[in-house]
């Protein structure tokens, strides 16, 4: 499933979700698709081992890798 997850109006107002009755002309900013468990494990296997970083930094790197994978066509 692929759906837009953020929208911007012509006036520059950002919406995280599509309002049920939008008053603005909205442009989708990006689309994400759901990943299978196998795809998530594939992303995990491609991340380099982390040395000298905090667990928070490791989570951020993992989240960015997942978002990159989900935004692929």
GUMAR-144098 format. One record per residue (C-alpha): x, y, z; residue number from 1. Coordinates in steps of 0.02 Angstrom, whole numbers. Layout:
NUKOL      u      v      w seq
NUKOL      X      Y      Z NUM
...
# end
This chain:
NUKOL      u      v      w seq
NUKOL      0      0      0   1
NUKOL     66    171    -47   2
NUKOL    -10    332     15   3
NUKOL     45    510     37   4
NUKOL     91    545    217   5
NUKOL    115    734    213   6
NUKOL     39    876    115   7
NUKOL     75   1061     90   8
NUKOL    -47   1197     40   9
NUKOL     -7   1335    -85  10
NUKOL      7   1450     65  11
NUKOL    143   1340    143  12
NUKOL     36   1258    277  13
NUKOL     97   1082    315  14
NUKOL    -27    942    350  15
NUKOL     29    774    418  16
NUKOL   -134    695    360  17
NUKOL   -257    737    224  18
NUKOL   -400    835    305  19
NUKOL   -572    758    274  20
NUKOL   -633    918    189  21
NUKOL   -480   1019    138  22
NUKOL   -502   1205    119  23
NUKOL   -335   1218     29  24
NUKOL   -266   1148   -133  25
NUKOL   -144   1019    -61  26
NUKOL     11    945   -141  27
NUKOL     74    775    -82  28
NUKOL    252    793    -18  29
NUKOL    306    612    -20  30
NUKOL    237    438    -25  31
NUKOL    286    287     77  32
NUKOL    240    105     57  33
NUKOL    225    -29    187  34
NUKOL    376   -143    205  35
NUKOL    366   -329    233  36
NUKOL    459   -409    378  37
NUKOL    582   -479    251  38
NUKOL    617   -305    182  39
NUKOL    646   -236    358  40
NUKOL    768   -377    395  41
NUKOL    855   -340    230  42
NUKOL    878   -158    284  43
NUKOL    947   -218    452  44
NUKOL   1075   -328    365  45
NUKOL   1136   -184    256  46
NUKOL   1171    -64    399  47
NUKOL   1354    -54    448  48
NUKOL   1397    -98    628  49
NUKOL   1390     52    744  50
NUKOL   1546     99    841  51
NUKOL   1555    238    969  52
NUKOL   1376    301    949  53
NUKOL   1230    304   1069  54
NUKOL   1079    191   1055  55
NUKOL    978    345   1007  56
NUKOL   1095    380    861  57
NUKOL   1082    197    807  58
NUKOL    891    209    808  59
NUKOL    899    368    703  60
NUKOL   1011    283    575  61
NUKOL    894    133    569  62
NUKOL    741    244    550  63
NUKOL    822    339    407  64
NUKOL    867    176    320  65
NUKOL    688    113    338  66
NUKOL    618    276    269  67
NUKOL    736    268    120  68
NUKOL    680     90     84  69
NUKOL    496    134    103  70
NUKOL    513    282    -16  71
NUKOL    588    175   -156  72
NUKOL    475    144   -303  73
# end
